[in-house]
Amino acid sequence: MVAPPKLVAIALGEAVDRFLEAALAQARLGRRSVNTVKAWIADLHDLAELLGEDIVVDDITGDDIDDALDRFSRLPDRRRTRQDERSGKSVDSRLRFERSLAALFNHALLEGWVQQSPMPYAKLRGPRRPPLRVKRTALSTPQAADLVRDGAAVESADRRHDARRHESIPVRNRLIVEMLVKLGPRVSELVSANIADFFPETRSGVRAWWWRIVGKGDKVRPVAVPNTVKAHIDAYMLIRPLPTASAGDALLLSGRGNRLSSRDVQRIVDIAAKHADLHRSITPHALRHTTATQMVQAGYGLSTVARALGHASIATTDGYIDPEEAHMAQAMNSVSTMLDTE
């Protein structure tokens, strides 16, 4: 039996620095998501500022965590472009902050910086998102088709960020919308895609192109790339801008050769939705729901859909399916088939 580590008194500022140094090292080795580490850096620096860098980590109580959560919730949200006196951190930002704190204190337990984590003793934890299906999330089949068709009409999502009107932009924009609708990646997975992540391989006797996606928790999943999507990737590669040094092997580039950001993709989706005359707001995540719904409508089981989307649980996948579009269509087709055979 291994003895627990001896308690080491360490200030919060130093603990945060050590934890982030270890996390960055893991990210460099590909064992930790870069986006996760970026969130930890922002959140834990906020924590050190809220509670003070000199407080001893083992002296932090549940009440201290409550104080930090309350004060953090009232800070301006960096993701919001407009702020007013009622605004503060979004539910997503507060949940992320809470997860960042939990990661720090789990590490502190392993290092012997605390006797126990204060997180279970906090009373203000756990703001929850509203139900996903307040209104329909997935696009209908005609809406999805219109969006893919009109994706190429978006010449430039934002000329401030894409000032050089490069010939690749219409082809790139159609490709982005098509990959989101047909492959269902998270937007972070899409902008992180590198050229080397796409490869041909024969599986079960079928030759196909695959996309090696590194998802949440650094879990790798291969997703088959349809021929139409591969053809548009090839067309884009013929006129893709020269990448900057920082962009490296990135698949999707701005006109200046920089790797696109999640916000760039959202802008492209916004304008594509406007061109398609959908009369509703669309997010890349809604297109992920659309992929799931279309796969179920095509007759594929939840386990297959879950593997394609990178879900650890089928229950998560089930929440993505819009029954109005998928299950209703299957039901009507079944009824039609039965009547036709009579």
DAJO-V230656 format. One record per backbone hydrogen bond with DSSP energy under -0.5 kcal/mol. CO is the residue of the C=O (numbers start at 1). NH is the residue of the N-H. Records with the same first field share a line. If there is no record, write none. Layout:
CO->NH ; NH
This chain:
8->10
10->57
11->15
12->16
13->17
14->18
15->19
16->20
17->21
18->22
19->23
20->24
21->25
22->26
23->27
24->28
25->29
26->31 ; 32
27->30
33->37
34->38
35->39
36->40
37->41
38->42
39->43
40->44
41->45
42->46
43->47
44->48
45->49
46->50
47->51
48->52
52->55
53->13
55->12
56->59
57->60
61->65
62->66
63->67
64->68
65->69
66->70
67->71
68->72
69->73
70->74
71->74
72->75
73->89
76->78
77->80
84->87
90->94
91->95
92->96
93->97
94->98
95->99
96->100
97->101
98->102
99->103
100->104
101->105
102->106
103->107
104->108
105->109
106->110
107->111
108->112 ; 113 ; 114
109->112
112->8
118->121
119->122
131->134
132->134 ; 135
140->144
141->145
142->146
143->147
144->148
145->149
146->150
147->151
148->151
149->152
150->153
151->154
153->155
158->161 ; 162
163->165
164->166
166->169
168->172
169->173
170->174
171->175
172->176
173->177
174->178
175->179
176->180
177->181
178->182
179->183 ; 184
180->184
186->190
187->191
188->192
190->193
193->251
194->197
195->198
197->212
199->210
201->203 ; 208
203->206
205->207
206->203
208->201
209->225
210->199 ; 212
211->213 ; 223
213->215 ; 221
215->218
216->219
219->215
221->213
223->211
224->226
225->209
226->230
227->231
228->232
229->233
230->234
231->235
232->236
233->237
234->238
235->239
236->239 ; 240
244->248
247->250
249->195
251->253
252->260
254->257
257->244
258->254
261->265
262->266
263->267
264->268
265->269
266->270
267->271
268->272
269->273
270->274
271->275
272->276
273->278
274->277
283->287
284->288
285->289
286->290
287->291
288->292
289->293
290->294
291->295
292->296
293->297
294->298
295->300
296->299
301->305
302->306
303->307
304->308
305->309
306->310 ; 311
313->316 ; 317
314->318
315->319
317->320 ; 321
318->321
321->323
322->325 ; 326
323->328
326->330
327->331
328->332
329->333
330->334
331->335
332->336
333->337
334->338
335->339
336->340
337->341
338->342
339->342
